[in-house]
């Protein structure tokens, strides 16, 4: 199984997942059901995490299909067009960015629900708009993905050049060239990536050490207020990490530590749901010992976040990056 298989396995999840999430959300609003609203926010969050893997496996699929040493027509062996692939990549990048914003707003809504016993109206309005836009953008990206192998669904008269015109790269490639071609962007992103990592690991360690029996005097409700800072760190790292990736996908896609990093990021994000919404940690008062399930989830969170950092650090050593 290569990354083309992985991409084909995952590439309908963002579209179908967003349709399901949006449907639940609209039903929740119409029926004034907090349970349905929360369920839809969980779906949006989960889909936004899986979309990270969907997006990144796309570049792996491209490398499986196209050959760098055939610049005239790199994908001729598989009878597909590099132009169509890169148009799809560009649409996917925009859809991916808006999907991640929807996921972040959804997480915030779940966090606010825990604290305030309701999701504020501004958040619901923002989730409605962003998830609706995500749905349209994802459908467009998926349709352009279908165009690659299915001439029968292409708009009549679509001209299919083997490669994009020189000097006019599609959006995602233009972003990549800007990142590699502008001296200050890469080092600035590295700096921000480290700041994000400190925030993420710092908050994860505080919450998880409390669950595992240290700093027992602190009630969980106090730690819960810190979670947005950890998620902000995650967001900063996702944003800067995607810029690294878009700049030079080829140095990451086939790298085992990178592939593990993405798997661990998705799992760490899902794991965070426990401390965001579940009742068991929420009821922990000062001095109280956490139940076994909370300890297990805390140990798993530490393992996953340390694993993400380890795989990131090992990119040049166990993979071929840089
Ligand atoms: C949000 C992210 C993405 C979504 C939802 C998505 C969706 C899709 C869909 C629906 C298909 C058509 C599958 C079929 O023919 O049945 C496809 C194919 C494809 N996508 Fe993506 N894609 C995403 C990101 C990317 C990226 C970033 C690239 C990088 C260039 C990419 C490269 C490809 C390639 C090469 C194919 C053809 C695969 C093959 O037929 O073997 N995708 N994608």
Boltz pocket constraint, residues with backbone or C-beta under 6 A from the ligand:
constraints:
  - pocket:
      binder: B
      contacts: [[A, 4], [A, 7], [A, 8], [A, 10], [A, 11], [A, 12], [A, 14], [A, 15], [A, 51], [A, 54], [A, 55], [A, 56], [A, 57], [A, 58], [A, 59], [A, 60], [A, 61], [A, 62], [A, 65], [A, 85], [A, 86], [A, 88], [A, 89], [A, 92], [A, 93], [A, 95], [A, 96], [A, 138], [A, 141], [A, 142], [A, 143], [A, 145], [A, 146], [A, 147], [A, 148], [A, 149], [A, 150]]
      max_distance: 6.0
